[in-house]
Amino acid sequence: ADRLTPETLGKLVALYEHAVFTQGAIWNINCFDQFGVELGKSLAQCVVAELENATEPPLKHDSSTNQLIRRCRRPRSN
């Protein structure tokens, strides 16, 4: 197609989705498992609890995440 339209974009997305599914079937893996999404939700719940805690809990993440949590917990000065 010479132009990008909703129809051609939909066809392209469907083509890529089919290619991913076919490769997954050949390699015997579930490409749509979303393990990373579930892991992210689990980690986020832990961080949210630490952000909402009235007192600063001991942080057990990597140094970058710990620093971001501390920064978010710091009171803002206007």
DRENTORKOL-3810 file (N, C-alpha, C; in nm, 4 decimals):
REM DRENTORKOL-3810
@n.u->0.0845; n.v->-0.1184; n.w->0.0000; ca.u->0.0000; ca.v->0.0000; ca.w->0.0000; c.u->0.0886; c.v->0.1241; c.w->0.0000
@n.u->0.0448; n.v->0.2239; n.w->-0.0695; ca.u->0.1202; ca.v->0.3484; ca.w->-0.0781; c.u->0.0896; c.v->0.4434; c.w->0.0373
@n.u->-0.0250; n.v->0.4234; n.w->0.1023; ca.u->-0.0655; ca.v->0.5126; ca.w->0.2111; c.u->-0.0960; c.v->0.4320; c.w->0.3359
@n.u->-0.0719; n.v->0.4942; n.w->0.4494; ca.u->-0.1066; ca.v->0.4313; ca.w->0.5761; c.u->-0.2491; c.v->0.4712; c.w->0.6125
@n.u->-0.3362; n.v->0.3739; n.w->0.6141; ca.u->-0.4756; ca.v->0.3956; ca.w->0.6528; c.u->-0.5057; c.v->0.3051; c.w->0.7718
@n.u->-0.6177; n.v->0.3256; n.w->0.8398; ca.u->-0.6525; ca.v->0.2339; ca.w->0.9485; c.u->-0.6564; c.v->0.0881; c.w->0.9018
@n.u->-0.7023; n.v->0.0662; n.w->0.7804; ca.u->-0.7101; ca.v->-0.0704; ca.w->0.7275; c.u->-0.5708; c.v->-0.1298; c.w->0.7055
@n.u->-0.4798; n.v->-0.0541; n.w->0.6439; ca.u->-0.3460; ca.v->-0.1088; ca.w->0.6193; c.u->-0.2692; c.v->-0.1261; c.w->0.7497
@n.u->-0.2877; n.v->-0.0346; n.w->0.8453; ca.u->-0.2231; ca.v->-0.0497; ca.w->0.9756; c.u->-0.2745; c.v->-0.1752; c.w->1.0457
@n.u->-0.4047; n.v->-0.1980; n.w->1.0422; ca.u->-0.4626; ca.v->-0.3185; ca.w->1.1015; c.u->-0.4076; c.v->-0.4448; c.w->1.0384
@n.u->-0.3923; n.v->-0.4433; n.w->0.9072; ca.u->-0.3360; ca.v->-0.5597; ca.w->0.8381; c.u->-0.1916; c.v->-0.5836; c.w->0.8792
@n.u->-0.1142; n.v->-0.4761; n.w->0.8942; ca.u->0.0257; ca.v->-0.4889; ca.w->0.9346; c.u->0.0365; c.v->-0.5455; c.w->1.0763
@n.u->-0.0448; n.v->-0.4935; n.w->1.1679; ca.u->-0.0443; ca.v->-0.5443; ca.w->1.3054; c.u->-0.0839; c.v->-0.6919; c.w->1.3069
@n.u->-0.1857; n.v->-0.7289; n.w->1.2311; ca.u->-0.2290; ca.v->-0.8688; ca.w->1.2244; c.u->-0.1185; c.v->-0.9572; c.w->1.1676
@n.u->-0.0459; n.v->-0.9074; n.w->1.0686; ca.u->0.0646; ca.v->-0.9838; ca.w->1.0102; c.u->0.1727; c.v->-1.0099; c.w->1.1143
@n.u->0.2127; n.v->-0.9054; n.w->1.1877; ca.u->0.3150; ca.v->-0.9232; ca.w->1.2917; c.u->0.2662; c.v->-1.0149; c.w->1.4029
@n.u->0.1405; n.v->-0.9998; n.w->1.4434; ca.u->0.0855; ca.v->-1.0850; ca.w->1.5482; c.u->0.0867; c.v->-1.2311; c.w->1.5038
@n.u->0.0503; n.v->-1.2559; n.w->1.3800; ca.u->0.0509; ca.v->-1.3928; ca.w->1.3276; c.u->0.1935; c.v->-1.4472; c.w->1.3217
@n.u->0.2886; n.v->-1.3639; n.w->1.2815; ca.u->0.4284; ca.v->-1.4085; ca.w->1.2749; c.u->0.4794; c.v->-1.4457; c.w->1.4139
@n.u->0.4466; n.v->-1.3646; n.w->1.5142; ca.u->0.4888; ca.v->-1.3940; ca.w->1.6516; c.u->0.4245; c.v->-1.5234; c.w->1.6999
@n.u->0.2958; n.v->-1.5402; n.w->1.6742; ca.u->0.2264; ca.v->-1.6626; ca.w->1.7153; c.u->0.2881; c.v->-1.7853; c.w->1.6486
@n.u->0.3158; n.v->-1.7755; n.w->1.5188; ca.u->0.3720; ca.v->-1.8894; ca.w->1.4452; c.u->0.5099; c.v->-1.9260; c.w->1.4984
@n.u->0.5949; n.v->-1.8267; n.w->1.5218; ca.u->0.7272; ca.v->-1.8559; ca.w->1.5777; c.u->0.7150; c.v->-1.9191; c.w->1.7154
@n.u->0.6239; n.v->-1.8695; n.w->1.7969; ca.u->0.6033; ca.v->-1.9266; ca.w->1.9297; c.u->0.5568; c.v->-2.0707; c.w->1.9225
@n.u->0.4687; n.v->-2.1001; n.w->1.8281; ca.u->0.4203; ca.v->-2.2377; ca.w->1.8123; c.u->0.5340; c.v->-2.3297; c.w->1.7693
@n.u->0.6179; n.v->-2.2835; n.w->1.6797; ca.u->0.7314; ca.v->-2.3648; ca.w->1.6333; c.u->0.8300; c.v->-2.3888; c.w->1.7464
@n.u->0.8556; n.v->-2.2861; n.w->1.8277; ca.u->0.9532; ca.v->-2.2970; ca.w->1.9366; c.u->0.8918; c.v->-2.3492; c.w->2.0664
@n.u->0.7613; n.v->-2.3765; n.w->2.0637; ca.u->0.6884; ca.v->-2.4292; ca.w->2.1791; c.u->0.6941; c.v->-2.3335; c.w->2.2993
@n.u->0.6702; n.v->-2.2038; n.w->2.2730; ca.u->0.6608; ca.v->-2.1060; ca.w->2.3817; c.u->0.5325; c.v->-2.0255; c.w->2.3645
@n.u->0.4796; n.v->-1.9750; n.w->2.4758; ca.u->0.3603; ca.v->-1.8911; ca.w->2.4721; c.u->0.4048; c.v->-1.7453; c.w->2.4677
@n.u->0.4002; n.v->-1.6858; n.w->2.3514; ca.u->0.4480; ca.v->-1.5484; ca.w->2.3331; c.u->0.3577; c.v->-1.4456; c.w->2.3993
@n.u->0.2369; n.v->-1.4853; n.w->2.4354; ca.u->0.1411; ca.v->-1.3907; ca.w->2.4912; c.u->0.1186; c.v->-1.4144; c.w->2.6401
@n.u->0.2148; n.v->-1.4780; n.w->2.7061; ca.u->0.2038; ca.v->-1.5132; ca.w->2.8475; c.u->0.2042; c.v->-1.3910; c.w->2.9376
@n.u->0.2768; n.v->-1.2885; n.w->2.9035; ca.u->0.2876; ca.v->-1.1638; ca.w->2.9780; c.u->0.3484; c.v->-1.1826; c.w->3.1164
@n.u->0.4481; n.v->-1.2684; n.w->3.1279; ca.u->0.5163; ca.v->-1.2878; ca.w->3.2560; c.u->0.5699; c.v->-1.1556; c.w->3.3085
@n.u->0.6278; n.v->-1.0771; n.w->3.2211; ca.u->0.6848; ca.v->-0.9491; ca.w->3.2627; c.u->0.5803; c.v->-0.8533; c.w->3.3166
@n.u->0.4598; n.v->-0.8565; n.w->3.2599; ca.u->0.3526; ca.v->-0.7690; ca.w->3.3070; c.u->0.3120; c.v->-0.8082; c.w->3.4482
@n.u->0.2951; n.v->-0.9366; n.w->3.4714; ca.u->0.2565; ca.v->-0.9836; ca.w->3.6047; c.u->0.3666; c.v->-0.9543; c.w->3.7065
@n.u->0.4916; n.v->-0.9719; n.w->3.6671; ca.u->0.6032; ca.v->-0.9407; ca.w->3.7563; c.u->0.6043; c.v->-0.7915; c.w->3.7891
@n.u->0.5823; n.v->-0.7087; n.w->3.6892; ca.u->0.5786; ca.v->-0.5643; ca.w->3.7100; c.u->0.4685; c.v->-0.5231; c.w->3.8066
@n.u->0.3514; n.v->-0.5852; n.w->3.7940; ca.u->0.2412; ca.v->-0.5545; ca.w->3.8863; c.u->0.2780; c.v->-0.5920; c.w->4.0291
@n.u->0.3401; n.v->-0.7066; n.w->4.0452; ca.u->0.3796; ca.v->-0.7532; ca.w->4.1777; c.u->0.4820; c.v->-0.6583; c.w->4.2402
@n.u->0.5818; n.v->-0.6191; n.w->4.1624; ca.u->0.6838; ca.v->-0.5264; ca.w->4.2126; c.u->0.6236; c.v->-0.3895; c.w->4.2435
@n.u->0.5316; n.v->-0.3451; n.w->4.1592; ca.u->0.4693; ca.v->-0.2142; ca.w->4.1795; c.u->0.3875; c.v->-0.2111; c.w->4.3080
@n.u->0.3192; n.v->-0.3200; n.w->4.3398; ca.u->0.2405; ca.v->-0.3245; ca.w->4.4637; c.u->0.3309; c.v->-0.3063; c.w->4.5852
@n.u->0.4481; n.v->-0.3660; n.w->4.5815; ca.u->0.5441; ca.v->-0.3529; ca.w->4.6910; c.u->0.5918; c.v->-0.2080; c.w->4.7025
@n.u->0.6234; n.v->-0.1456; n.w->4.5917; ca.u->0.6725; ca.v->-0.0074; ca.w->4.5926; c.u->0.5627; c.v->0.0880; c.w->4.6394
@n.u->0.4397; n.v->0.0674; n.w->4.5936; ca.u->0.3292; ca.v->0.1541; ca.w->4.6351; c.u->0.3104; c.v->0.1460; c.w->4.7861
@n.u->0.3180; n.v->0.0260; n.w->4.8406; ca.u->0.3047; ca.v->0.0100; ca.w->4.9859; c.u->0.4147; c.v->0.0875; c.w->5.0585
@n.u->0.5352; n.v->0.0851; n.w->5.0051; ca.u->0.6460; ca.v->0.1586; ca.w->5.0669; c.u->0.6277; c.v->0.3097; c.w->5.0540
@n.u->0.5696; n.v->0.3537; n.w->4.9445; ca.u->0.5453; ca.v->0.4969; ca.w->4.9253; c.u->0.4351; c.v->0.5478; c.w->5.0183
@n.u->0.3356; n.v->0.4640; n.w->5.0445; ca.u->0.2208; ca.v->0.5062; ca.w->5.1245; c.u->0.2413; c.v->0.4857; c.w->5.2742
@n.u->0.3459; n.v->0.4157; n.w->5.3142; ca.u->0.3721; ca.v->0.3891; ca.w->5.4552; c.u->0.4009; c.v->0.5206; c.w->5.5279
@n.u->0.3416; n.v->0.5376; n.w->5.6462; ca.u->0.3595; ca.v->0.6624; ca.w->5.7222; c.u->0.5041; c.v->0.6814; c.w->5.7679
@n.u->0.5709; n.v->0.5730; n.w->5.8022; ca.u->0.7122; ca.v->0.5809; ca.w->5.8400; c.u->0.7942; c.v->0.5169; c.w->5.7293
@n.u->0.9186; n.v->0.5573; n.w->5.7189; ca.u->1.0015; ca.v->0.5024; ca.w->5.6111; c.u->1.0401; c.v->0.3585; c.w->5.6431
@n.u->0.9913; n.v->0.2642; n.w->5.5635; ca.u->1.0253; ca.v->0.1242; ca.w->5.5875; c.u->1.1654; c.v->0.0950; c.w->5.5358
@n.u->1.2263; n.v->-0.0146; n.w->5.5814; ca.u->1.3555; ca.v->-0.0526; ca.w->5.5228; c.u->1.3345; c.v->-0.0898; c.w->5.3756
@n.u->1.4146; n.v->-0.0330; n.w->5.2892; ca.u->1.4001; ca.v->-0.0568; ca.w->5.1452; c.u->1.4940; c.v->-0.1678; c.w->5.1023
@n.u->1.4407; n.v->-0.2631; n.w->5.0279; ca.u->1.5190; ca.v->-0.3810; ca.w->4.9896; c.u->1.5325; c.v->-0.3945; c.w->4.8381
@n.u->1.5306; n.v->-0.2820; n.w->4.7690; ca.u->1.5421; ca.v->-0.2839; ca.w->4.6230; c.u->1.6859; c.v->-0.2509; c.w->4.5835
@n.u->1.7081; n.v->-0.2396; n.w->4.4536; ca.u->1.8392; ca.v->-0.1940; ca.w->4.4074; c.u->1.8543; c.v->-0.0465; c.w->4.4452
@n.u->1.9761; n.v->0.0039; n.w->4.4417; ca.u->2.0032; ca.v->0.1400; ca.w->4.4897; c.u->1.9255; c.v->0.2462; c.w->4.4120
@n.u->1.9069; n.v->0.2257; n.w->4.2830; ca.u->1.8346; ca.v->0.3228; ca.w->4.2018; c.u->1.6883; c.v->0.3322; c.w->4.2452
@n.u->1.6240; n.v->0.2180; n.w->4.2632; ca.u->1.4836; ca.v->0.2164; ca.w->4.3055; c.u->1.4690; c.v->0.2737; c.w->4.4457
@n.u->1.5599; n.v->0.2353; n.w->4.5362; ca.u->1.5556; ca.v->0.2895; ca.w->4.6722; c.u->1.5659; c.v->0.4419; c.w->4.6711
@n.u->1.6560; n.v->0.4954; n.w->4.5900; ca.u->1.6744; ca.v->0.6405; ca.w->4.5822; c.u->1.5490; c.v->0.7091; c.w->4.5284
@n.u->1.4857; n.v->0.6497; n.w->4.4285; ca.u->1.3628; ca.v->0.7082; ca.w->4.3736; c.u->1.2504; c.v->0.7074; c.w->4.4768
@n.u->1.2397; n.v->0.5988; n.w->4.5535; ca.u->1.1372; ca.v->0.5920; ca.w->4.6581; c.u->1.1626; c.v->0.7001; c.w->4.7622
@n.u->1.2877; n.v->0.7147; n.w->4.8047; ca.u->1.3207; ca.v->0.8187; ca.w->4.9030; c.u->1.2875; c.v->0.9582; c.w->4.8489
@n.u->1.3181; n.v->0.9789; n.w->4.7225; ca.u->1.2911; ca.v->1.1095; ca.w->4.6616; c.u->1.1408; c.v->1.1376; c.w->4.6561
@n.u->1.0622; n.v->1.0369; n.w->4.6230; ca.u->0.9165; ca.v->1.0548; ca.w->4.6162; c.u->0.8557; c.v->1.0769; c.w->4.7541
@n.u->0.9159; n.v->1.0194; n.w->4.8560; ca.u->0.8640; ca.v->1.0334; ca.w->4.9925; c.u->0.9001; c.v->1.1689; c.w->5.0542
@n.u->1.0017; n.v->1.2349; n.w->4.9996; ca.u->1.0474; ca.v->1.3632; ca.w->5.0529; c.u->0.9368; c.v->1.4677; c.w->5.0392
@n.u->0.9135; n.v->1.5451; n.w->5.1455; ca.u->0.8110; ca.v->1.6503; ca.w->5.1353; c.u->0.8503; c.v->1.7529; c.w->5.0293
@n.u->0.7517; n.v->1.8024; n.w->4.9597; ca.u->0.7781; ca.v->1.9035; ca.w->4.8569; c.u->0.7759; c.v->2.0418; c.w->4.9188
@n.u->0.8713; n.v->2.1226; n.w->4.8791; ca.u->0.8714; ca.v->2.2621; ca.w->4.9243; c.u->0.8282; c.v->2.3497; c.w->4.8079
@n.u->0.7364; n.v->2.4400; n.w->4.8344; ca.u->0.6838; ca.v->2.5255; ca.w->4.7265; c.u->0.7623; c.v->2.6507; c.w->4.7127
END
